[in-house]
Amino acid sequence: MSQTLPRPPASGIELRTAKRVREQLGGVSEVTLWRFLRDPNLGFPTPVRINKRLYFRADEIDAWIESRQRIPDGEAA
């Protein structure tokens, strides 16, 4: 049985699977993603559950990663 990803809604919102998000975050484990979701201090995007699977809005994940970029050593915040 082949697995297909959900089509983006008519609004053009791109959804990413939890697996794709884990890969995008450097190959973190399922447990690490679970921890990200449960830590309110991280502000990690809330997923959408479709048929018991987690999907994330691509724009929210990209914005979260952008917000977490480190400031290079020696530069003031």
N, C-alpha and C positions, 0 to 999 in steps of 0.2 A: 504494500500500500504506500503510495507516494504522499509526501507531506507538502502541502502548499502553504505559503504565508498569506496572511490576510491582505487583501487589497487595501490601498490607502482609501480612507473615506472620500466622499465626493469633494470635501473641503480641501483635499490635497495634503492632509496631514500624513506624514510618513511614520509608520510604526516599526520599531525594531524589537526583535525577540530578545529575551533575557540572555540567551547565548551570545548573540551579536553584541549586546551591551557589555557583557563580561569580557569579550574579546577586545572591544574598543577601550576598555579600562585596563588593558595590559595583560589580559588573561587571568583575571581574578577568579577565584573559585565561587561555587554556588553559595557557600557559607559566607564568604566575604560580601557578596551581593545582598544576601539576607541581612547581614549586620548593617550594611549601608541603609537598607530600607527601614530598619528599626531604630536607628540613631537620629533623633530629632535635631541634634546639633549639626548634622551634615547637610540637612536640607535636600536630600536626594529626591529626585522626581518620583512621584507616585505612579505605579504602573496601572495599566488597564488589564483586567483579567478577561480573556476570551477562551472559552472551552477549557478552563482550568490551566491555561498557559498565561504567562506574564508577557506583556508587550509595553514598550515605553515609547513615548513621543520623541522622535529624533531631535526635534528642536529643543526640547527640555533637557535631554541628555547632553547635547552639544553645549548648551548654555551653562549647565552645571560644571562640565569639564572646564570650560573657559573660565568660570568663576574660581576654580580651584588651582589655576596655574600659579606656580610659585614665582615670587619676585626674585630675580637673580641676586646672589650675595653682593652686598655692598651698595645696593640701591635702596633708597628710602621709600617707605610705603606712602 
